[in-house]
Amino acid sequence: KQEVTQIPAALSVPEGENLVLNCSFTDSAIYNLQWFRQDPGKGLTSLLLIQSSQREQTSGRLNASLDKSSGRSTLYIAASQPGDSATYLCAVRARSGGGADGLTFGKGTHLIIQP
Amino acid sequence: GAVVSQHPSWVICKSGTSVKIECRSLDFQATTMFWYRQFPKQSLMLMATSNEGSKATYEQGVEKDKFLINHASLTLSTLTVTSAHPEDSSFYICSARGGPSQNTGELFFGEGSRLTVL
């Protein structure tokens, strides 16, 4: 059974710093990996999607990497801003979906950017 | 990105009543929709997968008679929590795949529905 772990569980940094969020998964047979942002009491906003054949994706100040063989992904946030404060979730989709190929989520990293 | 809308965003009901939550894909046809629940400070847990026109596939431990899922059209899926009890109180989130994300597999999520059962 796929398990997704995110480290750290919480992170607080001053505005302007660059930071890295970590995600690891136990089964490397994935179809893709997706990073999301969740604001309190809200749904999920898709940030970046990395296919299993890709090694990284970039969108603005965000860069996500994928090392499938080691079961790791990182989300790099450059020049952090208070508006980046949220919970960041990592999720993987299994390659063998079967009848239910939804995503397996980590518990998230709760990020606070101090003004 | 594609837009997924959920309604209602929050609902309070008495124990024993049934509650229906709607999930709509607004600008694309969702061939597959997923329902998740999320407890406070916990991760999202997949409840079931539904494909348009067919019965939903439930995850182990999810009671299909309690959580009725209907995916009657390519833009609408509903989750009905029957005979709700306080332990069913949770944040329910739907997601959809289809249209522009059919090939990439990207999932788009609704805003979630917070259910509180008194």
Interface residues (C-beta under 8 A of the other chain):
Chain A: V4 Y31 N32 Q34 F36 G41 K42 G43 L44 T45 S46 L49 Q51 L89 A91 R93 G99 A100 D101 G102 L103 T104 F105 G106 K107 G108
Chain B: G1 V4 Q6 F34 Y36 K41 Q42 S43 L44 M45 L46 A48 T49 T57 Y58 E59 F91 I93 S95 T104 G105 E106 L107 F108 F109 G110 E111 G112 R114
